[in-house]
Each structure stands twice: as structure tokens, then as C-alpha cells.
Amino acid sequence: MRITLFRYRFAIYFIATTLISTWPGAAFSQNLAPFDAAAGVALHPTWVVSGLPADKAVPRSRFSLVPLAGDTVLELSTNASYGVISHAWAGPAPRHLSWRWRLERGLPQADIATKPGDDAALKVCVMFDQPLADIPFGQRAALQLARAVTGQPLPAATLCYLWDSRYPAGSAGANPYSARVRYLVLDGPASPSGQWVTQRRNVAEDFDRLFGQESRSTPAVIAVAVGADSDNTGGQSLAYLTQLRWNP
């Protein structure tokens, strides 16, 4: 088993995106909470912001509510930074996950297939409670060790949808830090920047595409997360996201 499976960033990524699954008071409903609270000026408390620990001296990416074209949307901005906002969920995923997103400034130096380039200006991730018995032995042992070291119920499978500046739409693969995180590029260099793009994904079909060789059925969902990071490449990015919700 290679020690790289336990590198610091591997553990922190999972902690940042899944701690809310154990936080007391997490609210569960029939759908995801909107990004904005009732007042429309603060992030809804169900969406929890995480970053890297202070001793790593990596600034946190900014997640702000801003007015845009008559709507209040989530702005994601990075500057050599890392950040994610997460929403706890419990139970089977509804059939579809939909949202609208918009990339203003991407990360042309990023390369999601490599560790030095593993940055994303805009991503939506779904975390699953995949049975350990379905996971290959080496990865299962690494995950169990990471859970023991962190003391957290780290997700066994994470599917991330990306807007990427290098790879074309339809590209898919495993995160270079851990095969327990896999990505699917929905918008690439050919997608128009500065314009809203609507996405609607069949989560079960996408899970089957990326993890189907391991599990015959789609596991329960434990969290949904939105992230933006540029700490590896030192770049700057700007993007927007709105109307993230489950659909039949």
C-alpha cells in the first residue's frame, strides 16, 4: 500500500466535505436548503464552510451571496486558496440533481489528473455510504486507516461534477490523491464563460458509470458539497452557482 494514500490533503478533503454528516442539529428535509438564509444576505446555516487548517497557511476560498441578473446567487472565488461548503443528507438520492452554474474566470494551469494541478474553479460533489465490502482491498484498507486516524466517518465514495478549463466535457477519472474520489467533467474549454449553463444529472447513472464496477446498486447519499480551490497552482478563479436541488 503506497503511503501517498494517506497524504494530508487526502484526509483533509474528506473531512472538509463530510464533517457535517456527524454535526448535531443537522437539518434534513425533502430537498437541499437554498444557499441563502431567509434574510438573503447570509449563507444558510445548513451549508457549512470548511477549509484547510490554519497551520497550513492556505487561505480559505470565498463563498458569498451576491445579486446577479435579478437573483441572489452563490459566488465562489479563489486566490491560491481552498474551500468547500457542505450540506448533510441522509438516505437515498432522488433521481436527479440539478443546478445552474457560470464560470467567469477559470484555472488554465490546473490539471485535475495530476497532484500538482489538482485544482477546480467550480465543482459539485455527492458523497455516498458505499459498503466497504464493495471497495478493492487496498483502497478499503487505506480508507479504514484514514477513518481511524481522523476519527471521522469519511465517505467511501465521492462523485464530483466539474467545470474544467483543460479537459473537455465527458472526461472522467479518479482524483490523483485517492481513487475514492472520482470526477466527471460536465463543462470544459468549449463551454462559454460568463454565461449560465443548466445541469441536470441522473445521480444513479453517473455513480454506475464511475463506481459501477464495484457496486451493483447506488448507495445512500450522506452529503452534497460545492467547492472551489486553487491552492496547488496558485491561481485565481471566479464562478457562480444557483438553484442546486434534488428533482424527481
Buried (B, 14 or more C-beta within 10 A) or exposed (E): EEEEBBBEBBBBBBBBBBBBBEEEEBEEEEEBBBBBBEEEEEBBEBBBBBBBEEEEEBBBBBBEBEEBEEEBBBBBBBBBBBBBBBBBBEEEBBBBBEBBBBBBBBBEBBBBBEEEBBBBBBBBBBBBBBBEEBBEEEBBBBBBBBBEEBEBBBBBBBBBBBBBBBBEBEBBBBBBBBBBBBBBBBBBBEBEBEEBBEBEBBBBEBBBBBBBEBBEEBBEBBBBBBBBBBBBBEBBBBBBBBBBBBEE
